[in-house]
């Protein structure tokens, strides 16, 4: 009896598991049908996925690259995309920096002494530029300038200003020559900023810098003084400082959703303003390449439960009768450059998205298990959408990725970016 019962139980278990295995195999089969090899060699794309990528780019008004920061191969890929987009009229790039930082970068990438200018700027205004003080990221900007084929290259910074940018903002306010009371107050806050930064360098903690330690009262006092003693530029600058500070403080105080929501609204507002100005200047809507962290470029609700910049752009494209293409690019394992503290050089850190317990991308295991043998792997996620119900059940985050991005590029062995010294 025991043996018969055990055999029956095993048979029932096998029958129960069979549909799950069948579904898994069906998903993998569809995945392999939409898998391509791709690589960047000496700045040029190669592999079976090149034609698919070129066709996807053709006719797009907006191209959005969502990345994992600090990986040297990703700007190589973005540079190759710039080469494909330049002949299509792309000469505008939106990046994950503040508008002030982007303005500085745009000036430097047009000159021969650009790196020297960046190094001098960072000594005077540390922790003000995000990511583009990495060698490969900076080279990407100069590469995309050339890819614009002589047209005026625009760089849009859509994000809040970086956590150390208060010194730059207060300096720029003083350069507008406000009235005496406003100037005295700005100078006083600038000294407090320098003192706070010195303390933060000793501790390494972002919580010690002026952006975090400044009080509402003192920032509001300067804002009120600039309403009567300043001009429109100085008033916009103090608003940028207050807004950036609010985003950071909410995040540090555990209000992550509220911080991300405010940040997304700011990016959308900055985009609309830049887009209108460019349309008026050119007499036609600009084609824009975006390069942001992967969470920001999702269509729909992203993993942070936010309708972020990527969703705004695809909805905007729909309303204009144009199209957007969303490309996620990630390193599967290897090393990436990461923030190591105020006043400290960024440091390489090992990671493995397929195995690390804190990995945000464990749900991509079917992709990780089916990489090409050579080069990088590109999955055309659009090919998984038709008849998607026949592939279910699918992990919720996998479904979000399939409908949130069009293409997924995976780099099997990532190497870290290098800071410009």
C-alpha positions in Angstrom: 0.0 0.0 0.0 2.8 2.4 0.9 4.6 1.8 -2.3 1.4 2.2 -4.4 0.5 5.4 -2.6 4.0 6.8 -3.1 3.9 6.0 -6.8 0.5 7.6 -7.2 1.7 10.7 -5.3 4.7 10.9 -7.6 2.6 10.6 -10.7 0.2 13.3 -9.4 3.2 15.6 -8.7 4.6 15.0 -12.2 1.2 15.9 -13.7 1.1 19.0 -11.6 4.6 20.1 -12.6 4.2 19.3 -16.3 2.3 22.5 -17.2 4.8 24.7 -15.4 7.7 23.1 -17.2 5.8 23.5 -20.5 5.2 27.2 -19.8 8.9 27.7 -18.9 10.0 26.0 -22.0 7.6 28.0 -24.1 8.9 31.2 -22.6 12.5 30.2 -23.2 11.7 29.1 -26.8 10.2 32.6 -27.5 13.2 34.2 -25.8 15.6 32.4 -28.1 13.7 33.4 -31.1 14.3 37.0 -30.2 18.0 36.7 -29.1 20.8 38.3 -31.0 24.5 38.8 -30.6 25.9 42.3 -30.5 29.3 43.9 -29.7 31.2 47.2 -30.0 34.6 46.9 -31.6 36.6 50.1 -32.1 33.5 52.2 -31.7 31.5 50.2 -34.3 28.6 47.8 -33.7 28.8 44.3 -35.0 26.8 41.0 -34.7 23.4 39.6 -35.7 21.6 42.3 -33.6 22.9 45.3 -35.5 20.2 45.2 -38.2 17.4 44.8 -35.6 18.8 47.8 -33.6 19.1 49.9 -36.8 15.5 49.1 -37.8 14.3 49.9 -34.3 16.0 53.3 -34.3 14.8 54.3 -37.7 12.0 56.9 -37.4 12.2 57.3 -33.6 11.8 60.8 -32.2 13.1 59.8 -28.9 15.7 57.1 -27.9 16.0 56.3 -24.3 18.9 54.3 -22.9 18.4 53.0 -19.3 21.6 51.8 -17.7 23.4 50.7 -14.6 25.9 53.4 -13.8 29.7 53.2 -13.6 30.3 50.5 -16.2 32.9 51.3 -18.9 31.2 49.4 -21.8 27.9 51.2 -21.6 29.1 54.6 -22.9 30.8 52.7 -25.7 27.4 51.3 -26.7 25.7 54.7 -26.3 28.4 56.3 -28.5 27.8 53.7 -31.3 24.0 54.6 -31.0 25.0 58.2 -31.4 26.7 57.3 -34.7 23.6 55.7 -36.0 21.3 58.6 -34.9 23.5 61.5 -36.1 22.5 61.1 -39.8 18.8 60.9 -38.6 19.0 64.5 -37.2 19.7 63.8 -33.6 21.9 66.5 -32.0 20.3 66.8 -28.6 21.1 64.6 -25.6 19.3 64.6 -22.2 21.3 63.3 -19.2 21.0 62.5 -15.5 22.6 65.7 -14.3 21.3 69.1 -13.1 20.8 71.9 -15.7 23.7 73.9 -14.2 26.1 70.9 -14.5 25.0 70.2 -18.0 25.6 73.9 -19.0 29.2 73.6 -17.7 29.7 70.3 -19.6 28.3 71.7 -22.8 30.9 74.5 -22.7 33.8 72.1 -22.1 33.1 69.5 -24.7 33.3 72.2 -27.4 36.9 73.2 -26.4 40.3 71.6 -26.6 41.1 72.3 -22.9 37.9 70.6 -21.7 39.4 68.1 -19.3 41.5 70.7 -17.7 38.4 72.8 -17.2 36.5 70.0 -15.7 39.4 69.2 -13.2 39.7 72.8 -12.2 35.9 73.1 -11.8 35.7 69.9 -9.6 38.4 71.3 -7.3 36.4 74.5 -6.8 32.9 72.9 -6.7 33.3 69.2 -5.7 30.4 66.7 -5.8 28.6 68.9 -8.4 28.8 66.7 -11.5 27.3 63.2 -11.6 28.9 60.5 -13.8 30.4 62.7 -16.4 33.5 63.1 -14.5 34.2 59.5 -15.5 36.5 59.2 -18.4 34.3 57.0 -20.6 31.2 59.1 -19.9 33.0 62.3 -20.8 34.4 60.7 -23.9 30.8 59.8 -24.8 29.7 63.4 -24.9 32.6 64.5 -27.1 31.8 61.5 -29.4 28.2 62.5 -29.7 29.2 66.0 -30.5 31.1 64.7 -33.5 28.2 62.4 -34.4 25.9 65.4 -34.7 27.7 66.1 -38.0 28.3 69.8 -37.4 24.9 70.7 -36.1 24.8 72.6 -32.8 24.9 69.9 -30.1 22.6 70.5 -27.1 23.0 68.9 -23.7 20.0 68.9 -21.4 20.4 68.3 -17.7 17.0 67.3 -16.5 17.7 66.2 -12.9 18.1 68.0 -9.7 21.5 69.5 -9.0 23.9 67.1 -7.3 24.2 67.1 -3.5 27.4 69.2 -3.5 26.1 71.8 -6.0 25.1 74.4 -3.3 28.5 76.1 -3.6 28.1 76.5 -7.3 24.5 77.8 -7.0 25.4 80.4 -4.3 28.4 81.5 -6.4 26.2 81.9 -9.4 23.7 83.9 -7.3 26.5 86.3 -6.2 27.5 86.7 -9.9 24.1 88.2 -10.6 25.0 91.1 -8.3 22.0 91.2 -6.1 21.3 94.0 -3.6 23.5 94.3 -0.5 21.4 92.4 2.0 20.9 89.5 -0.4 24.6 89.5 -1.4 25.6 89.5 2.3 23.3 86.6 3.1 24.5 84.6 0.0 28.1 85.2 1.0 27.3 84.0 4.6 25.7 80.8 3.3 28.6 80.2 1.0 31.0 80.3 3.9 28.7 77.8 5.8 28.7 75.7 2.7 32.5 75.5 2.6 32.7 74.7 6.4 30.1 72.0 6.0 32.0 70.5 3.1 35.2 70.4 5.1 33.3 68.5 7.9 31.8 66.1 5.3 35.3 65.4 3.9 36.4 64.3 7.4 33.4 62.1 7.9 32.8 61.0 4.3 29.0 61.4 5.0 26.7 63.1 2.6 24.6 64.0 5.6 27.2 66.6 6.7 27.2 68.7 3.5 25.3 72.0 3.3 22.6 70.6 1.1 21.5 68.5 4.1 22.4 70.7 7.0 21.1 74.0 5.8 17.9 75.1 7.6 14.6 76.0 5.9 14.7 79.4 7.6 18.1 80.5 6.2 17.3 79.3 2.6 13.9 80.9 2.7 15.4 84.1 4.0 17.7 84.3 1.0 14.8 83.5 -1.3 12.8 86.3 0.2 15.6 88.8 -0.2 16.1 87.8 -3.8 12.5 88.5 -4.5 13.2 92.2 -3.9 16.9 92.5 -4.5 17.6 89.9 -7.2 16.6 89.2 -10.8 14.9 86.3 -12.5 18.2 84.3 -12.8 19.1 84.6 -9.1 15.5 83.7 -8.1 15.6 80.6 -10.3 18.9 79.6 -8.8 17.7 79.7 -5.2 14.6 77.7 -6.2 16.9 75.1 -7.7 18.8 74.8 -4.5 15.7 74.5 -2.4 14.2 71.9 -4.8 17.4 69.8 -4.9 17.7 69.9 -1.1 14.1 68.8 -0.7 14.6 65.8 -3.0 17.7 64.7 -1.1 16.3 65.3 2.3 13.2 63.3 1.6 15.3 60.4 0.4 17.6 60.5 3.4 14.7 60.7 5.8 13.1 57.5 4.5 10.5 59.1 2.3 11.8 57.4 -0.9 8.6 57.3 -2.8 7.9 61.0 -2.2 11.5 61.9 -3.1 11.3 59.9 -6.4 8.0 61.4 -7.2 9.2 65.0 -6.8 12.4 64.2 -8.8 10.3 62.7 -11.7 8.1 65.8 -11.7 11.2 68.0 -11.9 12.7 66.1 -14.8 9.4 66.3 -16.7 9.1 70.0 -16.1 12.7 70.6 -17.2 12.2 68.5 -20.3 9.1 70.4 -21.4 10.9 73.7 -20.9 13.9 72.6 -23.0 11.8 71.0 -25.6 9.7 74.1 -26.2 12.8 76.3 -26.4 14.5 73.9 -28.9 11.3 73.7 -31.0 11.1 77.5 -31.2 14.8 77.8 -32.1 14.8 75.1 -34.8 11.3 75.6 -36.1 10.8 71.9 -35.7 10.6 69.5 -32.7 14.0 68.1 -31.6 15.0 64.4 -31.7 16.4 63.5 -28.4 18.7 60.8 -27.0 18.2 60.1 -23.3 20.7 58.4 -21.0 19.6 57.8 -17.5 19.6 55.0 -14.8 17.4 52.1 -15.8 14.6 52.8 -13.4 13.9 56.2 -14.9 13.5 55.0 -18.5 10.7 52.5 -18.1 7.4 52.8 -19.9 4.5 52.4 -17.4 5.0 52.2 -13.7 8.6 51.5 -12.9 10.0 49.2 -10.1 10.0 52.3 -7.8 6.2 52.4 -8.3 6.6 55.7 -10.1 5.5 56.9 -13.6 8.9 58.3 -14.3 10.6 60.2 -17.2 10.5 57.2 -19.5 6.8 56.9 -19.3 6.3 60.6 -19.8 8.3 60.5 -23.0 6.5 57.6 -24.5 3.1 59.2 -23.7 4.4 62.5 -25.1 5.5 60.7 -28.3 2.0 59.1 -28.5 0.4 62.5 -28.2 2.6 63.9 -31.0 2.2 61.0 -33.4 5.8 60.1 -33.0 7.6 57.1 -31.4 10.1 56.4 -28.6 12.5 53.5 -28.4 13.5 52.2 -24.9 16.8 50.3 -24.5 18.0 48.8 -21.2 21.7 47.9 -21.0 23.1 46.1 -18.0 26.3 44.3 -16.9 25.5 40.7 -15.8 28.6 40.5 -13.5 31.9 42.1 -13.1 32.8 45.4 -11.5 31.4 49.0 -11.6 32.5 52.3 -10.2 30.6 53.4 -7.1 30.4 56.4 -4.8 32.7 55.9 -1.8 31.9 59.0 0.3 32.4 62.8 0.2 35.9 63.8 -0.7 36.8 60.2 -1.5 37.6 58.7 -5.0 34.9 56.5 -6.3 35.8 52.8 -6.0 35.3 49.7 -8.1 32.9 47.2 -6.6 32.2 43.6 -7.7 28.6 42.6 -8.6 26.7 39.7 -10.0 23.1 40.5 -11.0 22.3 36.8 -11.3 23.5 35.7 -7.9 23.8 38.7 -5.5 21.1 38.5 -2.8 20.5 42.3 -3.1 20.3 42.2 -6.9 17.4 44.1 -8.3 17.5 41.9 -11.5 17.2 38.3 -10.2 14.0 38.1 -12.3 16.1 38.2 -15.5 17.4 34.7 -14.8 15.9 33.3 -18.0 18.0 35.9 -19.9 21.1 35.2 -17.8 20.8 31.5 -18.5 20.5 32.0 -22.3 23.3 34.5 -23.2 25.1 34.2 -26.5 28.4 32.3 -26.3 30.4 35.3 -27.6 30.1 39.1 -27.3 27.0 40.7 -25.7 23.4 39.5 -26.0 20.5 41.6 -27.1 16.9 40.4 -26.6 14.1 42.0 -28.6 11.5 42.3 -25.9 8.9 43.4 -28.4 8.8 39.8 -29.7 7.6 38.6 -26.4 4.5 40.8 -26.3 2.2 39.2 -28.9 0.2 36.4 -27.4 1.9 37.2 -24.0 -1.0 35.5 -22.2 0.2 32.2 -23.7 3.5 32.6 -21.9 2.0 33.2 -18.4 2.6 32.8 -15.6 5.5 35.2 -15.8 7.3 37.0 -12.9 5.7 40.4 -12.3 9.0 42.2 -12.7 9.8 40.3 -15.9 6.4 41.4 -17.3 7.2 45.0 -16.3 10.5 44.8 -18.1 9.0 43.2 -21.3 6.4 46.0 -21.6 8.6 48.7 -20.1 11.5 48.3 -22.5 11.8 47.4 -26.2 15.4 46.0 -26.3 17.5 44.5 -23.5 21.3 44.4 -23.9 23.4 42.3 -21.5 27.2 42.6 -21.1 28.5 39.3 -19.7 31.6 40.8 -18.0 31.6 44.4 -17.0 34.6 46.6 -16.1 34.4 49.8 -14.1 34.6 53.3 -15.4 37.5 55.5 -14.4 37.4 58.9 -12.8 39.1 61.8 -14.6 42.1 62.8 -12.5 
